[in-house]
């Protein structure tokens, strides 16, 4: 299973505009026209001892397209970004923006080894 950061790098490799959470629309840097991607994440760590921690990242990669879905672009995301990762896919119309959102929700679980210092 890939690390969360690797999945985001794959999404960046698609060549679409991409932002964490949302694009900030300013005069100098206007928000892009669709299609574009946004990614979100929640992270938690746990571990019963000082040697190994478990990092769980629940992520979402959201594709925004103009007026209707884009099956070819969705296929690229599924084959190039999530080819080795389980995901749940949901799609909805955003009427006020005249866009379609296709969201891919996924979770990544990693073991993180903690280096023990001699005095611990």
Secondary structure, DSSP 8 states (H G I E B T S, - for coil): ---HHHHHHHHHTT-SEEEES-----SSS----SSEEEEEEEEEEE-SSSSEEEEEEEEEEEEEEESS--HHHHHHHHHHTSTTS--EEEEEEEGGGTEEEEEEEEEEEEEEE----TT-
